[in-house]
Amino acid sequence: MYCPAEMSVSIGDQVRLVRPQNFLKTADPMPMLRPPDLVAHGEIGRVTALQPAKTVAVRFARGTFLLSIEQLTLVNDDRNNASNQNAPSDSDAFSNSDAASQKHVSEDSPD
């Protein structure tokens, strides 16, 4: 019996198309076959749904298509996460600006 928990991808994962397709099948309620030039070889998309038979719905720039997980590879986000760890977050910048504005207010207020 098939279980979606056994899939190597999950909803929201970024995936890359490994090889060119002969055709693309849309992920619409009534699927249609579309020409393969809608998705370029190596294009990155996001998994939007898990389907039976190791098939996933992937959202690309020009549509959402049903593809076998054997035709996809996960995009490695480790490089992006490592570079963003040293960058200040929005909340850090906000807290620093609050501290500076409070210091400015306390200097201007008469005692």
N, C-alpha and C positions, 0 to 999 in steps of 0.2 A: 504494500500500500504506500502511496506517495504522501509525504509530509513536507509542507513548506519549510519547517524548521531545519531540514537537512540542506537547504540551499546555501550556497556560499555568499550570496548577496542578500541585502535587506532593503526595504523601502528607504529612499533617500540617498543611497550610495551612488557615487559617481562612477560610471563605467565607460570604457573605451571600446569601440567597435574594432575587433581584431582583424577581420578580413572583409573584403567587398562582398556584397550580397547580390544574388541573382534577381531578387525582388524583395519588397518590404510589405509586411502585412500590418495594416493599421490596427490600433487598439480601440477602435470604435465599437459600439454595441453591435453594429453590423460591419465586421471587418472587410476591408477591400485590399486588393493587391495593388501596390504602387511601384513606380519605377525606382531602381536602386540609386539613382543620382540625387535623391532627396537627402541622403545621409552619406557624407564622405568617409572613406576608409580612415580610421583613426580618430573620428569625431567623438567628442565626449558628451555623454548624456546623463540624465539622472533617472534612477529606477523609481517608477511611480506605483507599480503594482506587481504582486507575485501571482503567477498563473500556474495551472496544473502542467505536468509534464516538463518540469524544469524550464519553463518559459517565463519571461518577465516583460512588463511593459516599460519601455524606456522613452523618456521625453528628450527629444533632440530639438535643435533650433527650428526645424521645419516640420515637426509633427511628433506624435507619439506612436511607437511601433512595437509589435510583439517580436521578441527575439529569444532564441535559445541561449541559456547561460554559457554554453560552449563557444558561442560566437563573441563573447564579451570578456573583458578583463577589468578588474578593479583598478581605479586610478589611485595612485599612492599619494595620500595627503600628508605624509609625515614631513616632507620638506616644507610645506606651507605652515604646518603647526609649529615646527622648530623655529622658523624665522619670526613667527608672530608672538612667541613666548617672551621675547625681549622687548617687544614694542609696548608702549604704555596703552592701557585700555582706555575707552571713553570715560569710564567711571573714575579712573585715576586722574585724568585731565580735569574732570569736573571738580573733584575734591581739591586739587591743587588750586584751581581758580577760586573756589569758595574760600580757601584759607587766605589767599592773597587779598581778596576783597574784604574779608573780615579784618585783616590787619590794617588795611587802608582806612576802614571806617573807624577803628579804635584809635588811630593816630589823629583823625580829624575831630573827634568828639571832645568837647571841653570837659575837664574834670574839676 
